[in-house]
């Protein structure tokens, strides 16, 4: 059995005000193509399907159309769990119709399904809260999945009917996962776990959560889960939340973040993006490979020593999205900005860095003459902060604000 594991699609997410919807459309087509080429039997999407609780119409349409293609006319199940960016209720609203296409939406840690069978031969053979077993027409062995979508710590304990409300979340999950794995996961089928949580190996340094990501590790969120808390009898754990591809643990089985399919912040600059493919046989260790995704634009950070070097950088990286810092002798004018933007339409952030700024900051502080008029006070403030006098455009803008 071949499982394609992906996560953190964040459909509808923008970079500053720059739309990524066409990149997302292209990357999802690439994932669909990989699924066909690799003869994938099931697809797991480990949370953060959308970027907000209330995604735009174009994001919703792209998402459902892509999942419909992924199912291969209902023969290939797509199991999608909610992440911390998703509304669990919204995720599950479409389930009655989606399951007719072979798509299973799981919004809550206690979600379960009544057994059913599609004309394609795909079946849900058994289920209980947090667990589902499928019979897939392209494989001879059942697929068992323990599912834990994101919920904050209080809600996970409540949804899993934890009797000890003061117990650490990791203990509650460990007990629930172990109970489900003992009850359903044996060597007669393929057994995996899918969750959207912050997972680390105990004793390791805690990695940073994604820049511009809603952090899970916060008051009211959910504490880090250790790999040692994961249950026995599992062959692969499909994680979502961290945007960089990483194998958190490989023994006794792979516990893996597939990463996001495209880079969503400049903290992910220069990262390659992937989907994970796990080849699984009953009672055997997973064979894990990663397939590189190429449809998304690269995010690149540069620093130019002057305007000429800035132009050269922009001309050489036309297909990327750019964060560019430009050193200048004087404050960058609106004309300079327009010129750079005319060279490259994908400048997301343009950061002017005045070369004598630090020396101005290090200079002695001047006393303030509060009897000066507002314009002169502003000029003094600007000079102290930036290291030079404001130009005419800045002064005109300041006077416009004053007049309002």
Number of C-alpha atoms within 10 A of each C-alpha: 21 20 23 26 26 26 29 29 25 25 22 23 20 14 15 10 8 12 12 18 16 13 15 24 17 14 20 24 16 17 21 19 14 18 23 14 9 12 15 23 23 24 22 22 26 32 30 27 25 25 22 16 15 14 17 14 10 11 20 16 10 17 20 14 11 16 21 18 17 28 23 19 14 23 21 26 27 25 23 26 30 31 30 27 20 23 21 21 13 15 21 19 13 14 18 12 11 18 20 17 25 29 24 24 25 24 27 26 25 18 19 18 20 10 13 13 15 14 11 16 14 21 20 22 17 17 19 14 17 24 22 23 23 21 20 22 17 15 12 10 16 20 25 25 26 27 29 30 28 30 23 18 19 14 16 21 21 14 15 17 13 16 10 11 13 10 11 14 19 19 14 21 20 17 15 18 23 18 14 20 23 13 9 18 24 16 12 12 20 25 26 23 24 26 23 27 26 22 25 19 16 13 7 9 8 12 10 8 16 17 14 11 15 13 16 21 14 10 9 12 18 22 18 17 20 19 19 13 18 22 22 18 20 28 25 26 26 25 31 33 29 24 26 20 21 14 14 18 17 14 10 13 19 21 26 22 28 29 26 24 29 27 21 24 17 21 15 19 16 12 16 18 23 23 22 23 23 23 19 21 18 18 15 12 18 22 15 17 13 15 13 12 17 15 19 22 16 21 22 19 15 12 16 18 14 15 16 10 14 19 16 12 17 22 13 10 14 14 15 18 23 24 18 20 18 21 21 17 15 18 19 17 14 10 9 12 12 10 13 17 16 11 15 20 14 19 19 17 15 14 12 19 21 17 18 15 19 13 11 16 14 9 10 9 9 9 6 10 10 9 8 11 9 13 13 13 15 16 17 19 17 15 16 19 14 20 21 19 18 19 13 10 11 15 15 12 11 15 13 10 9 10 7 5
